[in-house]
Amino acid sequence: MERSSASMWRKLNSRYNLVGTECENCKTLYFPSRIVCKNCGRQTKMRDKTFKGTGEVYSFTKIHVPAEAFREDAPYTVAVIRLDEGPMVEGHIVESDKEVKIGTKVRQVFRKMLVEEEEGLIHYHFKFEPA
């Protein structure tokens, strides 16, 4: 996990929102943000694009042996979400009584991701829940 508070603050908007970029030339959408469009190259003019946060599960897996930071959450589901606007994003799926499968409609939610042991700093991030 990233520990630099300066870096954390610089990335705050994209960390707490689904903010990517859109190429003003060809209208291709990217998440995470890019500074150069893969289609237009150096002629690119990119602008920020905030995604709605809705989409569907493209692929998923259930994690039973997690990284140390997520030990207390196991088992949990991580999925690749195809956003309604097109780009794909990885995210944890919030536990619910709904079964997660490919094609499940989801929406972005804002939840606690982890707590740093040494400092007790709580990191929040977007996750997804079945819609």
C-alpha positions as CSV (number, residue, x, y, z in Angstrom):
1,M,0.0,0.0,0.0
2,E,1.2,3.5,-0.8
3,R,2.4,5.4,2.2
4,S,3.3,8.8,0.9
5,S,0.7,11.3,2.1
6,A,1.7,13.8,-0.6
7,S,1.0,11.2,-3.3
8,M,-2.2,10.2,-1.6
9,W,-3.5,13.8,-1.6
10,R,-2.5,14.3,-5.3
11,K,-4.6,11.2,-6.2
12,L,-7.5,12.0,-3.9
13,N,-10.1,12.7,-6.6
14,S,-9.4,9.5,-8.6
15,R,-9.1,7.5,-5.4
16,Y,-12.6,8.4,-4.2
17,N,-14.4,8.7,-7.5
18,L,-14.3,7.0,-10.8
19,V,-12.5,9.7,-12.6
20,G,-10.8,8.8,-15.9
21,T,-10.1,10.7,-19.1
22,E,-11.7,11.2,-22.4
23,C,-9.8,12.0,-25.6
24,E,-11.4,15.1,-27.1
25,N,-10.3,14.0,-30.6
26,C,-11.7,10.4,-30.9
27,K,-13.9,10.3,-27.7
28,T,-12.2,7.2,-26.4
29,L,-12.7,6.8,-22.6
30,Y,-10.0,5.6,-20.3
31,F,-9.9,4.4,-16.7
32,P,-7.5,4.9,-15.0
33,S,-6.6,8.3,-16.5
34,R,-4.1,8.6,-19.3
35,I,-2.2,11.6,-20.6
36,V,-1.9,10.3,-24.2
37,C,-4.7,8.5,-26.2
38,K,-3.6,5.2,-27.6
39,N,-5.5,6.0,-30.8
40,C,-4.4,9.6,-31.4
41,G,-0.9,9.6,-29.9
42,R,0.8,12.9,-29.4
43,Q,-2.1,14.8,-31.0
44,T,-4.1,14.0,-27.9
45,K,-6.1,16.5,-25.9
46,M,-7.5,14.7,-22.8
47,R,-10.1,15.9,-20.4
48,D,-11.3,14.5,-17.1
49,K,-14.3,12.2,-17.3
50,T,-16.3,11.2,-14.2
51,F,-18.0,7.8,-14.7
52,K,-21.5,7.1,-13.3
53,G,-20.2,4.0,-11.4
54,T,-22.7,1.6,-12.9
55,G,-21.9,-1.5,-14.9
56,E,-21.8,-5.3,-14.9
57,V,-19.5,-8.0,-13.7
58,Y,-17.2,-9.1,-16.6
59,S,-15.2,-11.6,-14.5
60,F,-14.7,-12.3,-10.8
61,T,-12.9,-14.5,-8.3
62,K,-13.3,-15.2,-4.6
63,I,-10.1,-14.6,-2.6
64,H,-9.6,-17.1,0.3
65,V,-5.9,-16.5,1.0
66,P,-5.6,-12.7,0.9
67,A,-2.7,-10.3,1.3
68,E,-2.0,-9.4,4.9
69,A,-3.9,-6.1,4.7
70,F,-7.2,-7.9,3.8
71,R,-6.8,-10.9,6.1
72,E,-9.9,-10.1,8.2
73,D,-12.1,-9.7,5.1
74,A,-11.5,-13.1,3.7
75,P,-13.1,-14.7,1.9
76,Y,-14.1,-11.8,-0.4
77,T,-14.9,-11.3,-4.0
78,V,-12.9,-9.2,-6.5
79,A,-14.3,-8.5,-9.9
80,V,-13.6,-6.8,-13.2
81,I,-16.4,-4.5,-13.9
82,R,-17.3,-3.2,-17.4
83,L,-18.6,0.3,-16.7
84,D,-21.7,1.3,-18.7
85,E,-19.5,3.9,-20.5
86,G,-17.1,1.1,-21.6
87,P,-13.9,1.1,-19.6
88,M,-13.2,-1.8,-17.2
89,V,-12.2,-1.4,-13.6
90,E,-11.2,-3.8,-10.9
91,G,-13.0,-3.6,-7.5
92,H,-14.0,-5.5,-4.4
93,I,-17.6,-6.6,-4.3
94,V,-19.5,-5.7,-1.2
95,E,-21.0,-8.8,0.4
96,S,-24.8,-9.0,0.0
97,D,-27.5,-11.7,-0.1
98,K,-27.3,-11.5,-4.0
99,E,-25.2,-14.1,-5.8
100,V,-22.5,-12.5,-7.9
101,K,-22.0,-14.0,-11.4
102,I,-20.9,-12.8,-14.8
103,G,-23.4,-10.2,-16.0
104,T,-24.5,-9.1,-12.5
105,K,-25.4,-5.4,-12.6
106,V,-23.5,-3.4,-10.0
107,R,-23.1,0.1,-8.8
108,Q,-20.2,1.9,-7.1
109,V,-20.3,2.5,-3.4
110,F,-17.8,4.2,-1.1
111,R,-16.4,1.9,1.7
112,K,-13.5,1.4,4.0
113,M,-10.7,-0.5,2.3
114,L,-8.2,-1.0,5.1
115,V,-6.7,0.4,8.3
116,E,-2.9,0.8,8.6
117,E,-1.7,-1.1,11.6
118,E,1.0,1.3,12.7
119,E,-0.8,4.6,12.3
120,G,-4.4,3.6,12.4
121,L,-5.0,5.6,9.2
122,I,-8.2,4.4,7.5
123,H,-8.1,4.2,3.7
124,Y,-11.4,4.5,1.9
125,H,-12.0,3.5,-1.7
126,F,-14.7,2.7,-4.2
127,K,-16.1,-0.8,-4.2
128,F,-19.1,-2.3,-6.0
129,E,-22.4,-3.8,-4.8
130,P,-25.0,-5.7,-6.8
131,A,-27.6,-3.3,-8.1
